[in-house]
Amino acid sequence: MSHTIELRKVSKYYAGEDTVSMGFSRIDLNLDIGEFVAITGESGSGKSTLLNVISGLDTYEEGEMFVCGEDTTAYGTEDYENYRKTYIGNIFQDFNLINSYSVYQNIEAVMLLSGRKKRQCKQRILELLELVGLSEYRRTKVSRLSGGQKQRVAIARALAKDAPIIVVDSASAESVMETLSKISDDKLVIIVTHNYEQAEPYVTRKLTMNDGKIIEDKYIKKAEEEEDIYAEEPTYEETVAAERVGRTEREESSKKGNRIVRTMTQAPRKMRKMSELRLGLRNTFNLPAKFILLFIVYFFVSTAVLSQYATTVNNLHQAELLGFSEYFTNSSSDRIIVKKADESRFTEEDFNRILSTNNIKSIVKNDLALDSGVSFTLGDYYVDGPVMPVEQADESLLMYGRMPENDYELLIKCDSSSDLLYSISDDGSEYLNKEVVLQDMNQIQKYKFDKPLTVVGIIVEENTNENSYYSMFGYSTVYASERICNDLLVSMMANSSKTELNFGGTRVSGEYERSVYSNPMVPEGKVYILEDQAYYYKDGKAKDQDFSLKVSNRFFESSADFKIAEIITYNNINSLLGMPREEFEMLYNCVFINDKDFNNLFDKGYFQISAYMEEETDSEATLQALNDQNYTTLAVKDSLSDMMGDSSVVVQLIAYGRLIIEFIILFFIAYAVIRLIMRSRNQYYSTLRILGATKKNTDNILRVELILMMFLAYAVDIVFVVLVKKGIVNIPAVSELLYFIKPIEYGALAVLLLLMSLLIANRYSRSIFTRSAMKAFREGA
């Protein structure tokens, strides 16, 4: 006949670094349902160790232990978890309650671990609280209870499992003994006590241990039974009969106990997923200090991951923009070249439509000036750079002077590393309000206007090297009025046009050099030609003869007829055109006409403009939006030649490889810090394990807690990102980094953080389950 618990020559040893100590040695013991067993003995005699082995908290090294006839010798971690969950209700000396839980939640936790639904727990919990006299404390945190009250909570928690075996480590209060006695008829109750006299009225069996061995195993009768049996001195026959009756009662009790245990343990119930989720959510918020520390760590981790990825993507993107364009000197990454599909001129309606397109912040009508540029001297400082409309200047960066107030005032922008800033005075007076003469980048063609131009303000911008045209133009930008910009466009259009000069039937092509110049001293409808050009006419008599010219470029063709008014020579160039004589030697195959005639010939409107984007990373959507409006577009950054060539793939591999290494280092740092914080939770998870939680249960509860913390921290990061993108939080450096991250990549980073949390949870949980339940609990306490 099998017993509820049967030990055969069982021994328990503890191994240290250099020593081995004995817990108990070669114990033989049978225990059955219906017994109330007290284990006594001096400190260190092995009684608590024996209790831990019987309850499955500790393993044994020698012998055999059977539970209802089942051999536990080959039990693994999961077997012991199921054993504790199904068979054992623990009441510990230090109670092992969850201090951050209420009385109700402590009892509920063990029922949830046993596979019960939350709604199935309430009635049973209320009954148990009534049994132990704690109904009025159901919502009180156990950390606020007295020692006796905590022990009663521990009893209620043990009974909540409906386990057939109740084990009690060092029970002391008489009320505890009385309560345990009430339930001992259909359970096996085992207590360790240092005060046997207090337990004596209730126990049915006494075990005394000394030096790791049982030296006394005594069956005890109830007081009332003893009075009936021993009222008179029993005869030998009566003694034998009484022993036979007692043995029969014990056998019947054993049969009954085995039936009860088999009925209750045939199919151990697994903890429900919703219960794991519930405990995980509860644990996230029930300890404010732990919550704040974990949130700070996860916020740091999520911010670091986001920052590292954004920096890597940004660096790769900037590397792509380091190329050069064969067609556009100003290769700003946010610049788009725009033409009408039918290549006709732009109208005001077109300008308004383009400006209203999403992600377009400004347009530059004099597109050619961006790629041709101008140059001039300003005191001892040489300025060269593209020409932009003054409306696009950032007044907040104005460091010297003022903003232009009329068409003939200029503003310049220089880089913070510019040589100009090393010599300029506090008010910049030596460079301001000085007349300047604009020339082309080669300092050959001078641009003339109705009035002299003056520089009235200087903007200083931090050196970002954002645009490759800085390296081409010397870190300067010239801001001018729309009128000056338009005059420059007309002049630059003349520079870029193919010209055919017709001297009375003799056609001369000016395909590669500018052939037509304007001069206000030339009368309207007239043309001044060079001395050697006069010989295209008979006997060199060119004056008053017919002359015509034809110009063409990629946008338009234009022509005009003139009468030759003067022949330019070295001697008369100054009187006719106001030019110094030494410039005559530089003139070749060109003619001069009046300013008005010049404008009629070349000022045909805007056929190509540049649009600038708010966010160049959204260029694909912006180009599509403009194409849908029947415009032809080209993002200038797409015309760049790759300066890295075949090495670009290697650069990307190195960048992402470094990013992965940074993530791995961050993971181990985060794991070390989180594990340090979670050490305060070691006792909690060890307690769950003692109560019957499997590794999978604790894994899932821990995952819920850490994943929720991760998402809370990441959500704060995402809110911050949204605020930055909407401009509510103005941090330019952060805004630039975030431009390069697409919405789908935020999701990918969340998945990465999720995986990181799962790995941390798995490593932490594994550290708890690498040792026996009792050892893990002792180290976590």
C-alpha positions in Angstrom: 0.0 0.0 0.0 1.6 3.3 -1.1 1.8 6.3 1.3 1.3 9.9 0.5 5.0 10.6 1.1 7.5 7.9 1.5 11.3 8.4 2.0 13.7 5.6 1.7 17.3 6.2 2.9 17.1 9.8 1.7 20.1 12.1 2.3 20.6 15.8 1.7 24.1 17.5 1.4 25.2 21.1 0.8 28.4 21.6 -1.1 30.6 24.7 -0.6 33.7 25.7 -2.4 35.9 23.4 -0.3 33.5 21.6 2.1 30.4 19.4 2.1 27.9 19.8 4.9 25.1 17.4 5.8 21.5 18.5 6.0 20.2 15.1 7.0 21.3 11.5 6.4 19.5 8.3 5.3 16.0 9.1 6.5 13.3 6.5 6.3 9.8 8.0 6.7 6.2 7.4 5.7 3.5 10.2 5.9 -0.2 10.0 5.1 -3.3 12.1 4.6 -5.1 12.8 7.9 -1.9 13.2 9.9 -0.8 16.4 11.7 2.9 15.9 12.0 5.2 18.0 14.2 9.0 17.9 13.6 11.0 19.1 16.5 14.7 19.2 17.4 17.5 21.6 18.1 18.6 24.2 15.7 20.7 22.7 12.9 19.3 19.2 13.4 18.0 19.1 9.8 14.2 19.6 10.4 13.8 22.6 8.1 15.9 20.9 5.4 13.7 17.8 5.6 10.7 20.0 5.2 12.2 21.6 2.2 12.9 18.3 0.5 9.4 17.0 1.3 7.8 20.1 -0.2 10.0 20.0 -3.3 11.9 23.2 -2.6 15.2 21.4 -2.4 16.5 18.3 -4.2 18.0 15.3 -2.4 21.3 13.6 -3.3 20.8 10.1 -2.1 17.9 7.6 -1.6 14.4 7.6 -3.0 11.3 9.7 -2.3 7.8 8.6 -3.5 4.7 10.8 -3.8 1.6 8.6 -3.8 3.8 5.8 -5.1 5.5 7.8 -7.8 9.3 7.9 -7.7 10.7 11.5 -7.7 14.3 10.4 -8.2 14.4 11.5 -11.8 12.4 14.7 -11.2 13.6 17.7 -13.1 12.8 21.4 -12.6 9.5 21.3 -14.3 8.4 18.2 -12.4 9.2 19.8 -9.1 7.2 22.9 -10.2 4.2 20.8 -11.0 4.6 18.9 -7.7 4.7 22.1 -5.6 1.8 23.7 -7.6 -0.4 20.6 -7.1 0.6 18.9 -3.9 2.1 21.5 -1.6 0.7 24.5 0.3 3.7 26.3 2.0 3.6 28.4 5.1 7.1 29.8 5.7 8.8 31.0 8.8 9.3 34.4 7.2 5.9 34.1 5.5 7.3 34.9 2.0 4.4 37.2 1.2 4.5 39.7 -1.6 4.8 43.0 0.4 3.7 45.2 -2.5 0.4 43.2 -2.9 -2.6 43.5 -0.7 -3.9 40.7 1.5 -6.4 39.8 -1.2 -3.9 39.9 -4.0 -1.5 37.6 -2.2 -4.1 34.9 -1.9 -5.4 35.6 -5.4 -1.8 35.2 -6.9 -1.5 31.6 -5.8 -4.9 30.7 -7.2 -4.1 32.4 -10.5 -0.8 30.4 -10.6 -2.9 27.2 -10.1 -4.9 27.9 -13.3 -8.0 29.5 -11.8 -9.8 32.4 -13.5 -10.0 35.7 -11.7 -13.8 35.5 -11.3 -13.5 32.1 -9.7 -11.2 33.3 -7.0 -13.2 35.9 -5.1 -15.7 33.7 -3.2 -13.0 31.3 -2.0 -10.7 34.2 -1.0 -13.4 35.8 1.1 -14.1 32.4 2.8 -10.5 32.0 3.7 -10.1 35.5 5.0 -13.1 34.8 7.2 -11.5 31.5 8.4 -8.3 33.3 9.4 -10.0 36.4 10.8 -8.7 38.9 8.3 -11.8 40.0 6.3 -11.4 43.6 7.3 -7.8 43.6 6.0 -8.5 42.4 2.5 -7.3 45.6 0.8 -4.4 46.3 3.2 -0.9 45.8 1.9 0.8 43.0 3.8 3.8 45.2 4.5 1.5 47.0 7.0 0.4 43.9 8.9 1.8 42.5 12.2 3.8 39.2 12.2 0.8 37.2 13.4 -1.5 38.7 10.8 1.1 37.9 8.1 1.2 34.3 9.3 -2.5 34.1 9.0 -2.3 35.5 5.4 0.3 32.8 4.7 -2.1 30.1 6.0 -5.0 31.4 3.9 -2.7 31.5 0.8 -1.6 27.9 1.4 -5.2 26.7 1.8 -6.3 28.6 -1.3 -4.4 26.1 -3.5 -6.5 23.2 -2.1 -3.3 21.2 -2.0 -3.4 17.9 -0.1 -0.1 18.6 1.8 0.4 21.7 4.0 4.0 22.3 5.2 4.6 24.9 7.9 8.1 26.2 8.8 8.3 27.3 12.5 4.6 27.8 13.4 4.3 29.5 16.8 0.9 31.1 17.4 -1.8 28.9 19.1 -4.4 30.2 16.7 -2.3 29.0 13.8 -2.2 25.5 15.3 -5.9 25.5 15.9 -6.7 26.5 12.3 -4.4 23.9 10.9 -6.0 21.3 13.1 -9.4 22.0 11.6 -8.2 21.2 8.1 -6.0 18.2 9.0 -8.6 15.5 8.6 -8.3 15.4 4.8 -4.8 16.8 4.4 -1.3 16.0 5.5 -0.1 18.8 7.7 3.6 18.9 8.5 5.0 21.6 10.8 8.4 22.5 12.1 8.3 23.9 15.6 10.6 24.9 18.4 7.8 24.9 20.9 6.3 21.4 20.9 4.2 22.0 24.0 2.2 24.6 22.1 1.6 22.2 19.2 1.1 19.1 21.4 -2.7 19.4 21.8 -3.2 19.3 18.0 -0.7 17.0 16.5 -1.2 13.3 15.8 2.5 12.5 15.3 5.8 13.7 16.6 9.1 13.4 14.9 12.3 14.4 16.8 15.5 15.0 14.9 19.1 15.3 16.0 22.2 15.6 13.9 20.4 15.0 10.6 18.6 11.8 11.8 15.1 11.0 13.2 15.6 9.8 16.7 11.9 9.6 17.6 8.8 8.8 15.6 5.8 8.8 18.0 2.1 8.5 17.2 -0.1 10.6 19.5 -3.8 10.2 20.4 -6.2 13.0 20.8 -6.8 14.0 24.4 -10.4 12.8 24.5 -9.5 9.4 23.0 -6.7 9.0 25.5 -9.2 9.4 28.4 -11.4 6.5 27.1 -8.5 4.2 26.3 -6.4 4.7 29.3 -9.1 5.2 32.1 -8.0 1.7 33.3 -4.7 -0.1 32.9 -5.1 -2.1 29.6 -4.6 -5.8 29.4 -2.2 -7.3 26.9 -5.1 -8.4 24.7 -6.6 -4.9 24.8 -3.2 -3.4 23.9 -2.8 -5.7 20.9 -6.4 -5.0 19.8 -5.9 -1.2 20.2 -2.7 -1.4 18.1 -4.6 -3.4 15.4 -7.4 -0.8 15.4 -4.9 2.0 15.1 -3.0 0.3 12.3 -6.3 -0.3 10.4 -7.3 3.4 10.9 -4.0 4.5 9.6 -4.3 2.2 6.5 -7.8 3.5 5.9 -6.6 7.1 6.2 -3.8 6.3 3.8 -6.3 4.8 1.3 -8.5 7.9 1.7 -5.5 10.2 1.3 -4.3 8.5 -1.8 -7.7 8.7 -3.4 -7.8 12.4 -2.6 -4.3 13.1 -4.0 -5.0 11.1 -7.1 -8.2 12.9 -7.7 -6.6 16.3 -7.3 -3.4 15.7 -9.2 -4.4 13.7 -12.3 -4.4 16.8 -14.5 -2.5 19.8 -13.1 -3.9 23.0 -14.4 -1.7 25.5 -16.2 -1.7 29.1 -15.4 -3.9 31.1 -17.8 -2.4 33.7 -20.2 -4.7 36.4 -18.9 -3.5 35.7 -15.4 0.1 36.1 -16.5 -0.8 39.3 -18.2 -2.7 40.5 -15.1 0.3 39.9 -12.8 2.7 41.4 -15.3 0.6 44.6 -15.5 0.2 44.7 -11.7 4.0 44.3 -11.2 4.8 47.2 -13.6 3.2 49.9 -11.4 3.0 48.5 -7.9 6.5 49.6 -6.8 7.0 53.3 -7.7 10.7 53.4 -7.1 11.4 50.4 -9.3 9.0 51.8 -12.0 10.8 55.1 -12.1 14.3 53.5 -12.3 13.2 51.0 -15.0 11.5 53.8 -17.0 14.7 55.9 -16.9 16.8 53.0 -18.1 14.4 52.0 -20.9 14.0 55.7 -21.9 17.8 55.9 -22.1 17.9 52.7 -24.1 15.2 53.6 -26.5 16.6 57.1 -27.0 20.1 55.7 -27.5 18.8 53.2 -30.1 16.8 55.9 -31.9 19.8 58.3 -31.8 22.3 55.7 -33.0 20.2 54.7 -35.9 19.3 58.2 -36.9 23.0 59.2 -36.7 24.1 56.3 -38.9 21.4 56.9 -41.5 22.2 60.6 -41.4 25.9 60.0 -41.9 25.3 57.7 -44.8 22.9 60.2 -46.4 25.4 63.0 -46.0 28.0 60.7 -47.6 25.7 60.3 -50.6 25.5 64.1 -50.9 29.2 64.5 -51.0 29.2 63.9 -54.8 29.4 66.5 -57.4 27.2 67.4 -60.3 28.4 68.0 -63.9 25.4 70.2 -64.6 24.6 72.1 -61.4 27.1 74.1 -59.4 24.6 74.7 -56.7 23.9 71.1 -55.8 21.9 71.8 -52.6 20.2 68.6 -51.5 16.8 70.4 -51.1 16.8 71.9 -54.5 14.5 70.8 -57.3 14.8 72.0 -60.9 11.3 72.6 -62.3 10.1 73.2 -65.9 6.7 73.1 -67.5 6.0 70.0 -69.4 5.5 71.9 -72.6 8.6 74.0 -71.9 6.6 77.2 -72.0 7.3 80.2 -69.7 6.1 80.3 -66.1 3.2 82.5 -65.1 2.3 83.9 -61.7 -0.3 81.2 -61.5 2.4 78.6 -61.9 4.5 80.2 -59.1 1.6 80.2 -56.7 0.7 76.6 -57.5 4.2 75.4 -56.9 4.5 77.4 -53.7 1.3 75.8 -52.4 2.6 72.3 -53.0 3.3 70.3 -49.9 7.0 70.5 -48.7 7.9 73.4 -51.0 9.2 76.3 -48.9 10.4 78.7 -51.6 11.2 79.2 -55.2 14.0 81.0 -57.0 13.0 82.4 -60.4 16.5 83.4 -61.6 17.6 79.7 -61.7 20.7 80.4 -63.8 22.2 82.6 -61.1 22.3 79.7 -58.7 24.7 77.8 -61.0 26.6 80.7 -62.5 27.0 82.9 -59.5 28.6 86.3 -59.1 31.8 87.7 -57.6 33.0 91.1 -56.3 35.5 92.5 -53.8 34.4 94.0 -50.5 37.3 95.8 -49.1 40.0 93.2 -48.8 37.5 90.4 -48.8 36.6 88.5 -51.9 32.9 87.4 -52.2 31.7 84.8 -54.7 28.6 82.7 -54.6 25.1 82.2 -55.9 22.4 84.9 -56.1 19.2 84.3 -54.1 16.1 86.5 -53.6 16.5 88.7 -50.5 13.1 87.3 -49.3 14.9 84.0 -48.6 17.4 85.5 -46.2 17.1 84.6 -42.6 17.0 87.9 -40.8 17.6 86.2 -37.4 21.1 85.4 -38.6 21.9 89.1 -39.4 25.0 90.0 -37.5 26.1 93.3 -39.1 24.2 96.2 -40.7 20.6 95.9 -41.7 18.3 94.3 -44.2 18.0 95.8 -47.8 15.4 98.5 -48.2 15.5 99.2 -52.0 16.3 97.4 -55.2 20.0 98.3 -55.3 21.0 97.2 -51.8 22.6 93.8 -51.3 22.9 91.4 -48.4 25.7 88.8 -48.1 25.9 85.6 -46.1 29.2 84.2 -45.1 30.3 81.1 -43.2 31.3 81.3 -39.6 34.8 80.2 -40.7 35.1 83.0 -43.2 38.2 85.1 -43.3 36.0 88.2 -43.2 35.1 87.6 -39.6 38.7 87.6 -38.5 39.2 91.3 -39.5 35.7 92.8 -39.2 35.0 95.4 -36.5 32.2 95.2 -34.0 29.8 97.3 -36.2 31.2 96.0 -39.6 31.5 99.6 -40.9 34.5 98.9 -43.0 32.5 96.5 -45.2 29.0 98.1 -45.1 27.5 100.8 -47.4 30.3 100.4 -49.9 29.7 100.3 -53.6 30.4 97.0 -55.3 30.6 95.9 -59.0 29.2 92.4 -59.7 31.1 90.2 -62.1 30.8 86.7 -63.3 32.7 84.0 -61.5 35.7 84.3 -63.9 35.8 88.1 -63.3 35.5 88.8 -67.0 32.0 90.0 -67.5 30.8 93.0 -65.3 27.1 93.3 -64.7 25.9 96.9 -65.1 22.7 98.3 -63.5 20.9 101.6 -63.5 22.4 102.5 -60.2 25.4 101.4 -58.1 25.0 98.5 -55.8 25.9 98.6 -52.1 26.2 95.9 -49.4 24.1 97.0 -46.3 24.1 93.8 -44.2 26.0 90.6 -43.4 24.5 87.3 -42.3 26.7 84.8 -40.5 25.8 81.1 -40.6 27.4 78.2 -38.8 29.7 76.1 -40.9 27.6 72.9 -41.7 29.1 72.0 -45.1 25.5 71.0 -45.8 25.6 72.1 -49.5 28.3 71.1 -51.9 28.2 74.4 -53.6 30.0 75.9 -50.6 33.1 74.2 -51.8 32.6 75.5 -55.3 31.5 79.1 -54.4 33.6 79.8 -51.3 31.0 79.8 -48.5 29.2 82.9 -49.6 25.7 83.8 -50.8 24.5 87.1 -52.3 20.9 88.2 -51.6 19.5 90.7 -54.1 16.1 92.3 -55.0 13.9 90.7 -57.7 14.8 93.4 -60.1 18.6 92.8 -59.7 18.0 89.0 -59.9 16.0 89.5 -63.1 18.7 91.7 -64.7 21.3 89.1 -63.8 19.1 86.4 -65.4 18.9 88.3 -68.6 22.6 88.8 -68.7 23.3 85.2 -67.8 20.8 84.1 -70.5 23.0 86.1 -73.0 26.1 84.3 -71.7 24.5 80.9 -72.3 22.9 81.6 -75.7 24.2 80.6 -79.1 24.4 83.7 -81.2 24.5 84.2 -85.0 25.6 87.7 -86.2 24.6 88.6 -89.7 26.8 91.4 -91.3 24.9 92.2 -94.5 24.7 88.5 -95.5 27.9 87.3 -93.8 26.9 85.1 -90.9 29.3 84.7 -88.0 28.5 82.2 -85.2 29.2 83.0 -81.5 28.5 79.6 -80.2 31.0 79.4 -77.3 31.5 83.0 -76.3 29.2 85.8 -75.5 28.6 88.0 -78.6 26.0 90.6 -77.6 26.5 93.2 -74.8 24.3 96.0 -73.6 25.4 99.6 -73.2 23.1 102.6 -72.4 25.2 104.8 -74.6 24.1 102.9 -77.7 20.9 104.4 -79.3 17.8 102.3 -79.5 17.6 100.3 -82.8 21.3 100.8 -83.4 24.4 98.6 -83.0 28.1 99.3 -82.5 30.4 96.8 -84.1 34.2 96.3 -83.8 36.7 97.7 -86.2 37.6 94.3 -87.8 33.9 93.5 -88.3 33.5 96.4 -90.6 35.4 94.5 -93.3 32.4 92.2 -93.7 31.0 95.1 -95.8 32.4 96.3 -99.1 35.4 98.5 -98.7 34.9 98.4 -94.9 32.0 100.9 -95.2 29.7 99.4 -92.5 28.2 102.6 -91.1 24.4 102.8 -91.7 24.4 99.3 -93.1 21.9 96.6 -92.1 22.8 94.2 -89.3 20.8 91.5 -87.8 21.3 88.8 -85.1 19.7 85.7 -83.9 20.0 84.1 -80.5 18.9 80.6 -79.4 19.1 78.5 -76.2 17.4 75.6 -74.7 14.4 77.8 -73.8 13.7 80.1 -76.7 14.9 81.7 -80.0 14.9 85.4 -80.6 16.1 87.8 -83.4 16.3 91.6 -84.1 17.4 93.9 -87.0 19.6 97.0 -86.5 21.4 99.7 -88.3 25.1 100.0 -87.7 25.7 103.4 -86.0 29.4 103.3 -85.0 32.6 101.4 -85.5 34.5 100.8 -82.2 38.2 101.4 -82.3 40.9 101.7 -79.6 40.7 105.5 -79.8 37.0 105.9 -79.5 35.9 103.0 -77.1 35.9 105.4 -74.2 33.9 108.1 -75.8 31.4 105.7 -77.4 30.9 103.2 -74.6 32.6 104.7 -71.6 35.0 101.8 -71.4 38.7 102.1 -70.8 41.0 101.7 -73.8 42.8 98.7 -72.4 39.6 96.7 -72.5 39.5 97.1 -76.3 42.1 94.3 -76.6 39.8 91.9 -74.8 36.9 92.4 -77.2 36.4 89.7 -79.9 33.5 88.9 -82.2 31.0 90.9 -80.2 28.6 93.8 -80.7 26.9 96.4 -78.5 23.2 97.3 -78.4 21.0 99.5 -76.2 19.8 98.1 -72.9 16.2 98.2 -74.0 17.0 96.3 -77.2 19.1 93.8 -75.2 16.2 93.1 -72.8 13.8 92.7 -75.7 16.1 90.1 -77.1 16.9 88.1 -74.0 14.2 88.9 -71.4 11.6 86.3 -72.4 10.5 85.4 -68.8 11.2 82.3 -66.7 11.4 79.0 -68.4 13.2 77.1 -65.6 13.1 77.8 -61.8 14.4 76.1 -58.7 12.1 75.0 -55.9 13.4 74.4 -52.4 12.0 71.7 -50.1 11.3 71.9 -46.3 12.5 68.3 -45.9 14.7 66.9 -48.6 14.0 63.3 -47.4 10.5 63.7 -48.7 11.8 64.5 -52.2 10.1 61.5 -53.8 6.6 62.5 -52.7 7.3 66.2 -53.6 8.5 65.3 -57.1 5.5 63.2 -57.7 3.2 66.0 -56.5 4.8 68.4 -59.0 4.7 65.9 -61.8 1.0 65.4 -61.2 0.6 69.1 -61.8 2.2 68.7 -65.3 5.7 69.9 -64.4 9.0 68.3 -65.3 11.2 67.9 -62.3 14.7 66.9 -61.3 16.0 66.7 -57.7 19.5 68.1 -57.9 20.8 65.5 -55.4 19.9 62.8 -57.9 22.3 64.2 -60.4 25.3 63.9 -58.1 28.1 61.5 -59.1 29.2 59.1 -56.3 32.5 60.3 -55.0 33.0 57.0 -53.2 32.4 54.9 -56.2 32.6 51.2 -55.6 33.6 51.7 -52.0 30.1 53.0 -51.1 28.8 49.5 -50.4 31.8 48.9 -48.1 31.1 52.1 -46.3 27.5 51.1 -45.7 28.5 47.7 -44.4 31.0 49.3 -42.1 28.4 51.8 -40.9 25.7 49.2 -40.2 28.3 46.8 -38.7 29.3 49.5 -36.3 25.6 50.1 -35.5 25.0 46.5 -34.7 28.1 46.4 -32.4 26.7 49.5 -30.6 23.4 47.8 -30.2 25.0 44.7 -28.7 27.1 46.8 -26.3 23.9 48.8 -25.4 22.1 45.5 -24.8 24.6 44.2 -22.3 24.8 47.6 -20.5 21.0 47.7 -20.3 20.9 44.1 -19.1 23.4 44.7 -16.4 21.5 47.8 -15.1 18.1 46.2 -15.4 19.2 43.1 -13.7 20.6 45.2 -10.9 17.3 47.0 -10.5 15.4 43.7 -10.8 17.4 42.2 -8.0 14.8 43.8 -5.7 12.3 41.5 -7.5 14.3 38.3 -7.1 12.4 37.4 -3.9 9.1 38.1 -5.7 9.9 35.8 -8.6 11.4 33.2 -6.4 8.2 33.3 -4.3 6.2 32.7 -7.4 8.4 29.8 -8.2 7.9 28.3 -4.7 4.2 28.7 -5.0 4.2 26.6 -8.2 5.0 29.0 -11.1 6.8 27.4 -13.9 9.7 29.0 -15.8 7.3 29.7 -18.6 5.0 31.5 -16.2 7.7 33.7 -14.7 9.1 34.3 -18.2 5.8 35.6 -19.4 5.1 37.7 -16.3 8.5 39.2 -16.6 8.1 39.8 -20.3 4.8 41.7 -19.8 6.5 43.9 -17.2 9.6 44.7 -19.2 7.9 45.0 -22.6 5.3 47.4 -21.1 8.1 49.5 -19.7 9.8 49.5 -23.0 6.7 50.6 -24.9 6.0 53.3 -22.3 9.6 54.7 -22.7 9.4 54.4 -26.5 6.0 56.0 -26.6 7.5 59.0 -24.8 10.3 59.1 -27.4 7.7 59.0 -30.2 5.7 61.8 -28.7 8.9 63.8 -28.6 9.6 63.0 -32.2 6.1 64.1 -33.2 6.5 67.4 -31.3 9.8 68.0 -33.0 8.4 67.2 -36.5 5.4 69.5 -35.9 7.8 72.3 -34.8 6.2 72.5 -31.3 9.6 71.6 -29.8 12.3 73.5 -31.7 15.6 71.7 -31.6 17.2 72.0 -35.1 20.0 69.4 -34.5 17.4 66.8 -33.5 15.1 67.8 -36.3 17.8 67.2 -38.9 18.5 63.7 -37.6 14.8 62.8 -37.5 14.3 63.8 -41.2 16.1 60.7 -42.3 14.0 58.2 -40.4 10.9 56.9 -42.2 7.7 55.9 -40.3 8.2 52.2 -41.1 11.7 52.5 -39.5 10.2 53.7 -36.2 8.2 50.4 -36.2 11.4 48.4 -37.0 13.2 50.1 -34.1 10.3 49.2 -31.8 10.6 45.6 -32.9 14.3 45.8 -32.1 13.6 47.1 -28.6 11.0 44.4 -28.2 13.5 41.7 -29.0 16.0 43.3 -26.6 13.4 43.2 -23.8 12.6 39.6 -24.6 16.3 38.7 -24.4 16.7 40.5 -21.1 13.7 38.8 -19.7 14.9 35.4 -20.8 18.4 35.9 -19.4 17.0 37.2 -16.1 14.5 34.4 -15.7 17.1 31.8 -16.6 19.3 33.1 -13.8 16.5 32.3 -11.3 15.9 28.8 -12.6 19.5 27.7 -12.8 19.3 26.9 -9.1 16.9 25.0 -6.9 13.8 26.9 -5.8 15.0 27.3 -2.2 18.5 28.4 -3.2 17.2 30.9 -5.6 14.9 32.2 -2.8 17.7 32.4 -0.3 19.9 34.4 -2.7 17.1 36.7 -3.6 16.0 37.4 0.0 
